[in-house]
Amino acid sequence: GQQVMQIPQYQHVQEGEDFTTYCNSSTTLSNIQWYKQRPGGHPVFLIQLVKSGEVKKQKRLTFQFGEAKKNSSLHITATQTTDVGTYFCAVATYNAGNNRKLIWGLGTSLAVNP
Amino acid sequence: EAGVTQFPSHSVIEKGQTVTLRCDPISGHDNLYWYRRVMGKEIKFLLHFVKESKQDESGMPNNRFLAERTGGTYSTLKVQPAELEDSGVYFCASSHLSGLNYGYTFGSGTRLTVV
């Protein structure tokens, strides 16, 4: 079945440094979603990308979808302690029965030293 | 509007016991999903309800898991008998639409520990 590989699994940065997490697939993706889960919390939807080469920004967060729609990245500029958490990519897909579900990456856990 | 509510937030049970998890979706959301994250692994799809009907239960691990959504409102997920490998965080999510191009709203999850 479809898989999404996400790297790195962990990242530890100093406050103010940048951070990037990457998701890759061997197959073309129709879309990619990004979620953030704070420690002890639940995934919270951040954004969805659907177009080849799409770039979207949310304040210090920049989301990109590759030209071939096989990879995506989330970049955080000048991290803050509030950015701590696990960032997941996920692909919304239909299964054989035409029912929707999400295929998830493993997540990247970000720790920020103040 | 109230979000997706799950309870209990934590449950610790012994192997062989039964546990029932509950999810109250956002009011009016026909689509309800259950997902599970086992420590160190990806979040995995378990099943999908549309109203009271099971649309897709391809992710259910085995017949020890039973999900219901009577009346198309809240849903329960029962594990009977629980095994050690069932430990993990069980998330519920709901959505109004069933298309691909929008995100889910997740509940806070139930952390299940089987000892």
Interface residues (C-beta under 8 A of the other chain):
Chain A: S30 N31 Q33 Y35 G41 H42 P43 V44 F45 L46 I47 Q48 V50 F88 A90 A92 T93 Y94 N95 G97 N99 R100 K101 L102 I103 W104 G105 L106 G107
Chain B: N31 Y33 Y35 K41 E42 I43 K44 F45 H48 Q55 D56 S58 G59 F91 S98 G99 L100 N101 Y102 G103 Y104 T105 F106 G107 S108 G109
